[in-house]
Amino acid sequence: MDPQQSAHRIPVVEVVLVEAYGGPQADRLRRLLDEALSLRPGRLVVDLARCPSLDAAAIDVLLDAHRRARRMSGALILRGPSERLRRNLALAHAARVLEVWPTRSAAGAPAA
């Protein structure tokens, strides 16, 4: 593979989720993350601080995005999930796979 193709164009891309994602919204989440990953970021940070819930389909979308980021030598980071979301991620065994950071600065993003 050409080194130019594998290089990350953008160091960090942030996606902020502000509504519940489940059922039909999981497809919208997939399209959003597809667009973010098309930029080939070194890190794709998904901010969950204002996201009230994720269902199993949405968690599956996050896991798929994680796998795709890894194949591009990148990383997907979940930032700021509520206790409820952390519990859902743990129940789905996704917390073992996904990188989860509690705060903005922990995920390597500049402080607001």
HELIX and SHEET records of a PDB file:
HELIX    1   1 PRO A    3  SER A    6  1                                   4    
HELIX    2   2 GLN A   25  LEU A   37  1                                  13    
HELIX    3   3 ALA A   56  ARG A   71  1                                  16    
HELIX    4   4 GLU A   83  LEU A   91  1                                   9    
HELIX    5   5 SER A  105  ALA A  107  5                                   3    
SHEET    1   A 4 VAL A  12  VAL A  16  0                                        
SHEET    2   A 4 ARG A  43  ASP A  47  1                                        
SHEET    3   A 4 ALA A  75  ARG A  79  1                                        
SHEET    4   A 4 GLU A  99  TRP A 101  1                                        
END                                                                             
